[in-house]
Amino acid sequence: MLDNKKVIVFGAAGLLGFQLCQDILKQGAYLIAVDLDVEVLRDKFSSIAYENCFELHGCNVNIDNDVQSIYKSYNNIDGVVNCVYPRNSSYGKHFYDVTIENFNDNVSLNVGSSFLLMQTTAKYFRKYKNPVSFVNISSIYGVISPDFDIYKGTNMTMPVEYSAIKSAVLHMAKYIVSYVKNSDFRINSVSPGGLLDGQASQFTEAYKAKTMGAGMLNVADITGAVLFLLSEHSKYITGQNIIVDDGFCL
């Protein structure tokens, strides 16, 4: 699907990002894998067999010069995927325990970095005029309100910042493609449901009861939608959001 394409993945060391990188390589693309700590990336990619098919870069996605340095190295980027999710050490508290300072900080870190990545990609497109497909990773909780019943009896919650961030990214993507207004510049989003990552069985069973039977998904279940949006098969799809949740939102 991605033969001869060059794709940047920001957040390449994360749970979804690393799986996506592997699948992008399998589809024939040249990969530019980017994350905050390049040493973590090197460790992750040490077992990847696609020699000479990828590069690894460190980058703080909340620093303009860092992001600019990634784009300045290339004049033929075909796709960009935003898998980043920066947050501070107080992220994840229950609603009544969230301070305004931490709320603002976490929303700023996330929405700000997504803005910077999309804006920089738009400027890149304006300069080189090559078709570019940008894909954000949002969430079902950027579309619907959380179902707090599934967290009962656990120490988990759905952070209020998360819903604010993921919904903002969806709408900001629509703003930017409307502003650029060129069918060769596309931004779309993929919104996963819950992803398996060692959660307690009490939670996963409660979550599963809200789906069509699969319950929590593996990261490999999500990447196909991203690959589709990066490919020529979706060349006139823009400003859209693909939900992958086994019917949780129904």
ABEGO torsion letter per residue (X at the ends): XABGBBBBBBGAABAAAAAAAAAAAAAGBBBBBBBABAAAAAAAAAABABBGABBBBBBBAABAAAAAAAAAABAABABBBBABBBBBAABGBBAAABBAAAAAAAAAAAAAAAAAAAAAAAAAAAAAGBBBBBBBBBBAAAABBBBAAAABGBABBBBAAAAAAAAAAAAAAAAAAAAAGBAABBBBBBBBBBBBAGBBAAAAAAAAAABAGAEBBBAAAAAAAAAAAABAAAAABBGBBBBBAGGAAX
